[in-house]
Amino acid sequence: MTPEKTLFSQIIDREIPADIVHEDEKCIVIHDINPKARVHLLVIPKKPIPTLFDLAPEDKDLMGHMMLLLPQLAQAQSLDGFKTQIHTGESGGQEVFHIHIHLLGN
Ligand code: AMP
Protein backbone atom coordinates (compact mmCIF):
# COMPACT_ATOMS: atom_id res chain seq x y z
CA MET A 1 0.00 0.00 0.00
CA THR A 2 1.33 3.47 -0.85
CA PRO A 3 1.53 5.64 2.29
CA GLU A 4 -0.87 8.58 2.27
CA LYS A 5 0.59 11.82 0.94
CA THR A 6 0.92 14.59 3.49
CA LEU A 7 -1.02 17.82 3.05
CA PHE A 8 2.26 19.59 2.27
CA SER A 9 3.29 16.96 -0.33
CA GLN A 10 -0.07 17.59 -2.01
CA ILE A 11 0.72 21.32 -2.05
CA ILE A 12 4.22 20.62 -3.44
CA ASP A 13 2.62 18.47 -6.18
CA ARG A 14 0.06 21.24 -6.91
CA GLU A 15 -2.86 19.00 -5.93
CA ILE A 16 -3.96 21.58 -3.33
CA PRO A 17 -3.57 25.33 -3.97
CA ALA A 18 -1.33 27.47 -1.77
CA ASP A 19 0.23 30.91 -1.83
CA ILE A 20 3.81 29.97 -2.79
CA VAL A 21 6.54 32.54 -2.14
CA HIS A 22 9.61 30.45 -2.93
CA GLU A 23 10.48 27.09 -4.42
CA ASP A 24 13.79 25.39 -5.16
CA GLU A 25 15.02 21.83 -5.57
CA LYS A 26 14.94 21.13 -1.84
CA CYS A 27 11.98 23.04 -0.40
CA ILE A 28 8.90 25.14 -0.88
CA VAL A 29 7.76 28.19 1.11
CA ILE A 30 4.09 29.13 1.47
CA HIS A 31 1.98 31.61 3.40
CA ASP A 32 0.28 29.93 6.38
CA ILE A 33 -3.46 29.71 5.72
CA ASN A 34 -4.19 30.86 9.30
CA PRO A 35 -1.52 33.51 9.95
CA LYS A 36 -0.50 34.21 13.55
CA ALA A 37 1.51 37.31 12.56
CA ARG A 38 1.52 39.90 9.75
CA VAL A 39 3.97 37.63 7.91
CA HIS A 40 3.61 33.91 8.63
CA LEU A 41 5.50 31.64 6.26
CA LEU A 42 6.03 27.88 6.34
CA VAL A 43 9.33 26.52 5.04
CA ILE A 44 8.70 22.94 3.97
CA PRO A 45 11.20 20.38 2.68
CA LYS A 46 10.16 18.45 -0.42
CA LYS A 47 11.28 15.31 1.42
CA PRO A 48 8.28 14.33 3.61
CA ILE A 49 10.09 13.81 6.93
CA PRO A 50 7.33 13.46 9.58
CA THR A 51 9.01 15.09 12.61
CA LEU A 52 12.41 16.22 13.88
CA PHE A 53 12.62 12.81 15.62
CA ASP A 54 12.80 11.23 12.15
CA LEU A 55 15.78 13.24 10.89
CA ALA A 56 18.74 11.23 9.62
CA PRO A 57 22.38 12.36 9.30
CA GLU A 58 21.84 12.67 5.52
CA ASP A 59 19.27 15.44 6.18
CA LYS A 60 21.95 17.84 7.49
CA ASP A 61 22.31 19.69 4.19
CA LEU A 62 18.56 19.96 3.75
CA MET A 63 18.04 21.40 7.25
CA GLY A 64 20.99 23.77 6.80
CA HIS A 65 19.55 24.87 3.46
CA MET A 66 16.25 25.80 5.11
CA MET A 67 17.95 27.64 7.98
CA LEU A 68 19.98 29.72 5.52
CA LEU A 69 16.83 30.54 3.61
CA LEU A 70 15.07 32.05 6.67
CA PRO A 71 16.88 35.42 6.79
CA GLN A 72 16.58 35.77 3.00
CA LEU A 73 12.82 35.21 3.20
CA ALA A 74 12.52 37.66 6.10
CA GLN A 75 14.42 40.35 4.18
CA ALA A 76 12.28 39.76 1.09
CA GLN A 77 9.24 40.42 3.32
CA SER A 78 10.89 43.63 4.68
CA LEU A 79 11.21 42.18 8.20
CA ASP A 80 14.07 43.35 10.40
CA GLY A 81 13.42 40.55 12.87
CA PHE A 82 11.42 37.36 13.07
CA LYS A 83 10.56 34.33 15.18
CA THR A 84 10.85 30.70 14.13
CA GLN A 85 8.99 27.70 15.48
CA ILE A 86 9.19 23.99 14.74
CA HIS A 87 6.39 22.00 16.39
CA THR A 88 7.41 18.42 17.07
CA GLY A 89 4.98 15.62 17.87
CA GLU A 90 1.38 15.87 19.04
CA SER A 91 2.44 17.04 22.49
CA GLY A 92 4.62 19.68 20.81
CA GLY A 93 1.56 21.08 19.04
CA GLN A 94 2.34 19.57 15.63
CA GLU A 95 -0.70 19.18 13.38
CA VAL A 96 0.84 18.38 10.01
CA PHE A 97 3.29 15.49 10.19
CA HIS A 98 5.67 16.76 7.51
CA ILE A 99 8.47 18.89 8.99
CA HIS A 100 8.08 22.64 8.52
CA ILE A 101 9.61 25.78 9.99
CA HIS A 102 7.23 28.61 10.89
CA LEU A 103 8.65 32.10 10.17
CA LEU A 104 6.67 34.81 11.96
CA GLY A 105 7.19 38.55 11.79
CA ASN A 106 5.31 41.82 12.22
P1 AMP B 1 1.91 22.72 12.93
O1 AMP B 1 1.82 21.32 12.35
O2 AMP B 1 1.23 22.85 14.26
O3 AMP B 1 3.31 23.24 13.01
O4 AMP B 1 1.11 23.72 12.01
C1 AMP B 1 0.64 23.45 10.73
C2 AMP B 1 0.35 24.79 10.11
O5 AMP B 1 -0.12 24.54 8.78
C3 AMP B 1 -0.74 25.62 10.81
O6 AMP B 1 -0.19 26.87 11.19
C4 AMP B 1 -1.84 25.75 9.76
O7 AMP B 1 -2.47 27.01 9.79
C5 AMP B 1 -1.07 25.54 8.46
N1 AMP B 1 -1.89 25.02 7.35
C6 AMP B 1 -2.78 24.01 7.39
N2 AMP B 1 -3.31 23.81 6.17
C7 AMP B 1 -2.72 24.71 5.34
C8 AMP B 1 -2.85 25.01 3.95
N3 AMP B 1 -3.69 24.33 3.15
N4 AMP B 1 -2.09 26.00 3.43
C9 AMP B 1 -1.24 26.70 4.24
N5 AMP B 1 -1.07 26.47 5.54
C10 AMP B 1 -1.80 25.49 6.10
Backbone and ligand atoms as CSV (ligand in chain L), in Angstrom:
chain,resi,resn,atom,element,x,y,z
A,1,MET,N,N,0.852,-1.202,0.000
A,1,MET,CA,C,0.000,0.000,0.000
A,1,MET,C,C,0.888,1.254,0.000
A,2,THR,N,N,0.565,2.224,-0.849
A,2,THR,CA,C,1.332,3.474,-0.853
A,2,THR,C,C,0.926,4.290,0.375
A,3,PRO,N,N,1.912,4.811,1.134
A,3,PRO,CA,C,1.535,5.637,2.287
A,3,PRO,C,C,0.819,6.899,1.807
A,4,GLU,N,N,-0.099,7.389,2.650
A,4,GLU,CA,C,-0.875,8.576,2.271
A,4,GLU,C,C,0.041,9.787,2.152
A,5,LYS,N,N,-0.200,10.595,1.133
A,5,LYS,CA,C,0.592,11.816,0.942
A,5,LYS,C,C,0.227,12.828,2.012
A,6,THR,N,N,1.228,13.547,2.511
A,6,THR,CA,C,0.924,14.588,3.490
A,6,THR,C,C,0.264,15.772,2.785
A,7,LEU,N,N,-0.408,16.594,3.577
A,7,LEU,CA,C,-1.016,17.819,3.048
A,7,LEU,C,C,0.036,18.643,2.297
A,8,PHE,N,N,1.237,18.752,2.891
A,8,PHE,CA,C,2.262,19.592,2.269
A,8,PHE,C,C,2.816,18.943,0.996
A,9,SER,N,N,2.870,17.601,0.930
A,9,SER,CA,C,3.291,16.960,-0.335
A,9,SER,C,C,2.248,17.230,-1.421
A,10,GLN,N,N,0.988,17.291,-1.015
A,10,GLN,CA,C,-0.067,17.595,-2.005
A,10,GLN,C,C,0.063,19.034,-2.503
A,11,ILE,N,N,0.480,19.932,-1.625
A,11,ILE,CA,C,0.723,21.319,-2.053
A,11,ILE,C,C,1.932,21.365,-2.985
A,12,ILE,N,N,3.003,20.652,-2.616
A,12,ILE,CA,C,4.217,20.618,-3.444
A,12,ILE,C,C,3.885,20.079,-4.837
A,13,ASP,N,N,3.008,19.082,-4.899
A,13,ASP,CA,C,2.625,18.473,-6.183
A,13,ASP,C,C,1.470,19.203,-6.865
A,14,ARG,N,N,1.110,20.378,-6.321
A,14,ARG,CA,C,0.057,21.242,-6.910
A,14,ARG,C,C,-1.304,20.543,-6.956
A,15,GLU,N,N,-1.543,19.653,-6.003
A,15,GLU,CA,C,-2.862,19.005,-5.926
A,15,GLU,C,C,-3.805,19.827,-5.053
A,16,ILE,N,N,-3.205,20.650,-4.184
A,16,ILE,CA,C,-3.962,21.578,-3.330
A,16,ILE,C,C,-3.333,22.953,-3.543
A,17,PRO,N,N,-4.148,23.998,-3.737
A,17,PRO,CA,C,-3.568,25.328,-3.967
A,17,PRO,C,C,-2.955,25.921,-2.700
A,18,ALA,N,N,-1.943,26.756,-2.886
A,18,ALA,CA,C,-1.326,27.473,-1.768
A,18,ALA,C,C,-0.686,28.723,-2.332
A,19,ASP,N,N,-0.419,29.670,-1.431
A,19,ASP,CA,C,0.232,30.913,-1.829
A,19,ASP,C,C,1.745,30.690,-1.685
A,20,ILE,N,N,2.381,30.357,-2.796
A,20,ILE,CA,C,3.806,29.972,-2.786
A,20,ILE,C,C,4.683,31.212,-2.936
A,21,VAL,N,N,5.649,31.379,-2.027
A,21,VAL,CA,C,6.538,32.543,-2.139
A,21,VAL,C,C,7.941,32.167,-2.601
A,22,HIS,N,N,8.268,30.890,-2.512
A,22,HIS,CA,C,9.615,30.451,-2.931
A,22,HIS,C,C,9.562,28.956,-3.198
A,23,GLU,N,N,10.328,28.528,-4.200
A,23,GLU,CA,C,10.484,27.086,-4.422
A,23,GLU,C,C,11.866,26.844,-5.018
A,24,ASP,N,N,12.526,25.813,-4.544
A,24,ASP,CA,C,13.792,25.392,-5.160
A,24,ASP,C,C,13.827,23.870,-5.137
A,25,GLU,N,N,14.977,23.292,-5.433
A,25,GLU,CA,C,15.019,21.828,-5.575
A,25,GLU,C,C,14.796,21.096,-4.247
A,26,LYS,N,N,15.021,21.803,-3.146
A,26,LYS,CA,C,14.942,21.135,-1.836
A,26,LYS,C,C,13.688,21.461,-1.034
A,27,CYS,N,N,13.103,22.636,-1.255
A,27,CYS,CA,C,11.977,23.037,-0.398
A,27,CYS,C,C,11.019,23.992,-1.080
A,28,ILE,N,N,9.903,24.188,-0.404
A,28,ILE,CA,C,8.897,25.144,-0.875
A,28,ILE,C,C,8.549,26.035,0.320
A,29,VAL,N,N,8.159,27.273,0.049
A,29,VAL,CA,C,7.762,28.195,1.106
A,29,VAL,C,C,6.393,28.757,0.744
A,30,ILE,N,N,5.456,28.646,1.718
A,30,ILE,CA,C,4.091,29.127,1.468
A,30,ILE,C,C,3.654,30.052,2.606
A,31,HIS,N,N,2.621,30.841,2.339
A,31,HIS,CA,C,1.983,31.606,3.401
A,31,HIS,C,C,1.091,30.662,4.195
A,32,ASP,N,N,1.169,30.725,5.527
A,32,ASP,CA,C,0.280,29.929,6.376
A,32,ASP,C,C,-1.163,30.376,6.130
A,33,ILE,N,N,-2.054,29.413,6.022
A,33,ILE,CA,C,-3.457,29.710,5.715
A,33,ILE,C,C,-4.146,30.404,6.893
A,34,ASN,N,N,-3.592,30.264,8.087
A,34,ASN,CA,C,-4.188,30.855,9.298
A,34,ASN,C,C,-3.095,31.642,10.034
A,35,PRO,N,N,-2.712,32.812,9.444
A,35,PRO,CA,C,-1.515,33.507,9.948
A,35,PRO,C,C,-1.634,33.981,11.390
A,36,LYS,N,N,-0.564,33.781,12.147
A,36,LYS,CA,C,-0.502,34.206,13.552
A,36,LYS,C,C,0.322,35.492,13.691
A,37,ALA,N,N,0.745,36.066,12.573
A,37,ALA,CA,C,1.505,37.311,12.561
A,37,ALA,C,C,1.284,37.955,11.197
A,38,ARG,N,N,1.716,39.222,11.045
A,38,ARG,CA,C,1.524,39.899,9.746
A,38,ARG,C,C,2.135,39.067,8.617
A,39,VAL,N,N,3.336,38.568,8.858
A,39,VAL,CA,C,3.968,37.633,7.914
A,39,VAL,C,C,4.086,36.288,8.624
A,40,HIS,N,N,3.515,35.257,8.045
A,40,HIS,CA,C,3.612,33.913,8.634
A,40,HIS,C,C,3.842,32.932,7.490
A,41,LEU,N,N,5.112,32.549,7.346
A,41,LEU,CA,C,5.498,31.636,6.265
A,41,LEU,C,C,5.789,30.254,6.833
A,42,LEU,N,N,5.653,29.252,5.989
A,42,LEU,CA,C,6.031,27.882,6.342
A,42,LEU,C,C,7.097,27.430,5.351
A,43,VAL,N,N,8.242,27.030,5.871
A,43,VAL,CA,C,9.333,26.517,5.036
A,43,VAL,C,C,9.269,24.999,5.129
A,44,ILE,N,N,9.042,24.368,3.988
A,44,ILE,CA,C,8.698,22.936,3.970
A,44,ILE,C,C,9.658,22.169,3.050
A,45,PRO,N,N,10.329,21.162,3.569
A,45,PRO,CA,C,11.202,20.382,2.680
A,45,PRO,C,C,10.371,19.543,1.714
A,46,LYS,N,N,10.897,19.308,0.522
A,46,LYS,CA,C,10.161,18.447,-0.416
A,46,LYS,C,C,10.180,16.995,0.074
A,47,LYS,N,N,11.215,16.654,0.829
A,47,LYS,CA,C,11.280,15.306,1.419
A,47,LYS,C,C,10.292,15.259,2.591
A,48,PRO,N,N,9.329,14.323,2.566
A,48,PRO,CA,C,8.285,14.326,3.606
A,48,PRO,C,C,8.725,13.652,4.906
A,49,ILE,N,N,9.625,14.320,5.630
A,49,ILE,CA,C,10.089,13.809,6.929
A,49,ILE,C,C,8.996,14.144,7.954
A,50,PRO,N,N,8.472,13.163,8.693
A,50,PRO,CA,C,7.329,13.461,9.578
A,50,PRO,C,C,7.629,14.448,10.705
A,51,THR,N,N,8.712,14.208,11.463
A,51,THR,CA,C,9.011,15.090,12.610
A,51,THR,C,C,10.535,15.186,12.761
A,52,LEU,N,N,10.961,16.100,13.635
A,52,LEU,CA,C,12.409,16.217,13.881
A,52,LEU,C,C,12.981,14.905,14.424
A,53,PHE,N,N,12.140,14.101,15.098
A,53,PHE,CA,C,12.616,12.808,15.616
A,53,PHE,C,C,13.023,11.867,14.488
A,54,ASP,N,N,12.540,12.132,13.273
A,54,ASP,CA,C,12.799,11.235,12.145
A,54,ASP,C,C,13.976,11.676,11.280
A,55,LEU,N,N,14.655,12.752,11.691
A,55,LEU,CA,C,15.785,13.238,10.894
A,55,LEU,C,C,16.920,12.219,10.889
A,56,ALA,N,N,17.586,12.115,9.750
A,56,ALA,CA,C,18.743,11.233,9.620
A,56,ALA,C,C,19.971,12.099,9.333
A,57,PRO,N,N,21.171,11.571,9.571
A,57,PRO,CA,C,22.382,12.363,9.302
A,57,PRO,C,C,22.404,12.919,7.877
A,58,GLU,N,N,21.820,12.196,6.922
A,58,GLU,CA,C,21.843,12.665,5.516
A,58,GLU,C,C,20.942,13.894,5.307
A,59,ASP,N,N,20.148,14.270,6.315
A,59,ASP,CA,C,19.265,15.439,6.183
A,59,ASP,C,C,19.940,16.744,6.615
A,60,LYS,N,N,21.215,16.652,7.023
A,60,LYS,CA,C,21.947,17.842,7.494
A,60,LYS,C,C,21.937,18.971,6.480
A,61,ASP,N,N,22.246,18.656,5.232
A,61,ASP,CA,C,22.312,19.691,4.193
A,61,ASP,C,C,20.947,20.330,3.980
A,62,LEU,N,N,19.924,19.489,3.955
A,62,LEU,CA,C,18.559,19.964,3.753
A,62,LEU,C,C,18.159,20.932,4.872
A,63,MET,N,N,18.420,20.550,6.114
A,63,MET,CA,C,18.035,21.399,7.245
A,63,MET,C,C,18.862,22.690,7.242
A,64,GLY,N,N,20.132,22.577,6.898
A,64,GLY,CA,C,20.991,23.766,6.800
A,64,GLY,C,C,20.499,24.693,5.697
A,65,HIS,N,N,20.076,24.104,4.594
A,65,HIS,CA,C,19.545,24.873,3.463
A,65,HIS,C,C,18.343,25.706,3.918
A,66,MET,N,N,17.452,25.083,4.674
A,66,MET,CA,C,16.248,25.800,5.110
A,66,MET,C,C,16.594,26.887,6.129
A,67,MET,N,N,17.542,26.617,7.004
A,67,MET,CA,C,17.949,27.642,7.979
A,67,MET,C,C,18.539,28.856,7.265
A,68,LEU,N,N,19.366,28.610,6.250
A,68,LEU,CA,C,19.984,29.721,5.525
A,68,LEU,C,C,18.965,30.528,4.735
A,69,LEU,N,N,17.882,29.868,4.371
A,69,LEU,CA,C,16.830,30.545,3.607
A,69,LEU,C,C,16.046,31.529,4.478
A,70,LEU,N,N,15.930,31.246,5.787
A,70,LEU,CA,C,15.067,32.047,6.670
A,70,LEU,C,C,15.374,33.549,6.614
A,71,PRO,N,N,16.631,33.973,6.819
A,71,PRO,CA,C,16.885,35.421,6.789
A,71,PRO,C,C,16.629,36.031,5.414
A,72,GLN,N,N,16.852,35.260,4.367
A,72,GLN,CA,C,16.584,35.774,3.005
A,72,GLN,C,C,15.089,36.021,2.824
A,73,LEU,N,N,14.284,35.067,3.313
A,73,LEU,CA,C,12.824,35.210,3.197
A,73,LEU,C,C,12.358,36.404,4.020
A,74,ALA,N,N,12.912,36.547,5.220
A,74,ALA,CA,C,12.524,37.658,6.096
A,74,ALA,C,C,12.852,38.992,5.427
A,75,GLN,N,N,14.034,39.095,4.850
A,75,GLN,CA,C,14.417,40.346,4.183
A,75,GLN,C,C,13.517,40.630,2.994
A,76,ALA,N,N,13.164,39.578,2.253
A,76,ALA,CA,C,12.276,39.756,1.089
A,76,ALA,C,C,10.895,40.255,1.522
A,77,GLN,N,N,10.530,39.953,2.789
A,77,GLN,CA,C,9.235,40.417,3.315
A,77,GLN,C,C,9.403,41.726,4.099
A,78,SER,N,N,10.584,42.365,3.984
A,78,SER,CA,C,10.891,43.629,4.676
A,78,SER,C,C,10.828,43.520,6.195
A,79,LEU,N,N,11.167,42.355,6.741
A,79,LEU,CA,C,11.207,42.175,8.196
A,79,LEU,C,C,12.624,42.455,8.694
A,80,ASP,N,N,12.729,43.176,9.830
A,80,ASP,CA,C,14.072,43.355,10.398
A,80,ASP,C,C,14.276,42.436,11.597
A,81,GLY,N,N,13.307,41.562,11.821
A,81,GLY,CA,C,13.417,40.550,12.870
A,81,GLY,C,C,12.293,39.555,12.686
A,82,PHE,N,N,12.466,38.381,13.229
A,82,PHE,CA,C,11.415,37.363,13.070
A,82,PHE,C,C,11.592,36.275,14.106
A,83,LYS,N,N,10.501,35.491,14.291
A,83,LYS,CA,C,10.559,34.330,15.179
A,83,LYS,C,C,10.450,33.081,14.331
A,84,THR,N,N,11.026,31.981,14.813
A,84,THR,CA,C,10.852,30.702,14.135
A,84,THR,C,C,10.306,29.693,15.139
A,85,GLN,N,N,9.518,28.774,14.639
A,85,GLN,CA,C,8.987,27.695,15.480
A,85,GLN,C,C,9.009,26.406,14.672
A,86,ILE,N,N,9.357,25.312,15.332
A,86,ILE,CA,C,9.188,23.988,14.736
A,86,ILE,C,C,8.435,23.146,15.764
A,87,HIS,N,N,7.182,22.832,15.482
A,87,HIS,CA,C,6.394,21.997,16.388
A,87,HIS,C,C,6.763,20.540,16.132
A,88,THR,N,N,6.959,19.802,17.211
A,88,THR,CA,C,7.408,18.419,17.067
A,88,THR,C,C,6.562,17.464,17.889
A,89,GLY,N,N,5.831,16.610,17.209
A,89,GLY,CA,C,4.984,15.622,17.872
A,89,GLY,C,C,3.681,16.252,18.350
A,90,GLU,N,N,2.700,15.381,18.585
A,90,GLU,CA,C,1.385,15.872,19.042
A,90,GLU,C,C,1.514,16.730,20.288
A,91,SER,N,N,2.331,16.276,21.243
A,91,SER,CA,C,2.444,17.035,22.490
A,91,SER,C,C,3.250,18.317,22.285
A,92,GLY,N,N,3.913,18.440,21.148
A,92,GLY,CA,C,4.622,19.679,20.806
A,92,GLY,C,C,3.764,20.587,19.950
A,93,GLY,N,N,2.482,20.228,19.787
A,93,GLY,CA,C,1.558,21.079,19.036
A,93,GLY,C,C,1.587,20.868,17.536
A,94,GLN,N,N,2.252,19.806,17.083
A,94,GLN,CA,C,2.341,19.569,15.632
A,94,GLN,C,C,1.020,19.019,15.105
A,95,GLU,N,N,0.551,19.625,14.005
A,95,GLU,CA,C,-0.702,19.179,13.379
A,95,GLU,C,C,-0.462,18.490,12.054
A,96,VAL,N,N,0.529,18.972,11.319
A,96,VAL,CA,C,0.837,18.378,10.012
A,96,VAL,C,C,2.159,17.632,10.154
A,97,PHE,N,N,2.107,16.320,9.950
A,97,PHE,CA,C,3.290,15.487,10.185
A,97,PHE,C,C,4.169,15.399,8.945
A,98,HIS,N,N,4.708,16.562,8.599
A,98,HIS,CA,C,5.670,16.762,7.510
A,98,HIS,C,C,6.431,17.999,7.982
A,99,ILE,N,N,7.696,17.801,8.375
A,99,ILE,CA,C,8.471,18.888,8.994
A,99,ILE,C,C,8.260,20.226,8.290
A,100,HIS,N,N,8.154,21.289,9.082
A,100,HIS,CA,C,8.083,22.636,8.517
A,100,HIS,C,C,8.541,23.633,9.573
A,101,ILE,N,N,9.153,24.709,9.096
A,101,ILE,CA,C,9.606,25.781,9.985
A,101,ILE,C,C,8.651,26.959,9.810
A,102,HIS,N,N,8.060,27.404,10.933
A,102,HIS,CA,C,7.234,28.612,10.891
A,102,HIS,C,C,8.169,29.827,10.961
A,103,LEU,N,N,7.949,30.804,10.098
A,103,LEU,CA,C,8.655,32.102,10.166
A,103,LEU,C,C,7.583,33.155,10.414
A,104,LEU,N,N,7.691,33.829,11.558
A,104,LEU,CA,C,6.673,34.807,11.962
A,104,LEU,C,C,7.302,36.173,12.175
A,105,GLY,N,N,6.666,37.198,11.598
A,105,GLY,CA,C,7.185,38.549,11.787
A,105,GLY,C,C,6.104,39.595,11.617
A,106,ASN,N,N,6.304,40.733,12.307
A,106,ASN,CA,C,5.311,41.819,12.218
A,106,ASN,C,C,5.931,43.118,11.708
L,1,AMP,P1,P,1.907,22.720,12.930
L,1,AMP,O1,O,1.816,21.323,12.347
L,1,AMP,O2,O,1.231,22.847,14.258
L,1,AMP,O3,O,3.311,23.239,13.010
L,1,AMP,O4,O,1.106,23.724,12.007
L,1,AMP,C1,C,0.638,23.449,10.726
L,1,AMP,C2,C,0.348,24.787,10.105
L,1,AMP,O5,O,-0.123,24.539,8.777
L,1,AMP,C3,C,-0.735,25.617,10.812
L,1,AMP,O6,O,-0.190,26.874,11.185
L,1,AMP,C4,C,-1.837,25.750,9.763
L,1,AMP,O7,O,-2.475,27.009,9.791
L,1,AMP,C5,C,-1.074,25.538,8.463
L,1,AMP,N1,N,-1.885,25.017,7.354
L,1,AMP,C6,C,-2.782,24.011,7.391
L,1,AMP,N2,N,-3.313,23.809,6.167
L,1,AMP,C7,C,-2.722,24.708,5.339
L,1,AMP,C8,C,-2.847,25.011,3.949
L,1,AMP,N3,N,-3.689,24.330,3.151
L,1,AMP,N4,N,-2.088,26.004,3.433
L,1,AMP,C9,C,-1.242,26.699,4.238
L,1,AMP,N5,N,-1.070,26.469,5.544
L,1,AMP,C10,C,-1.805,25.489,6.095
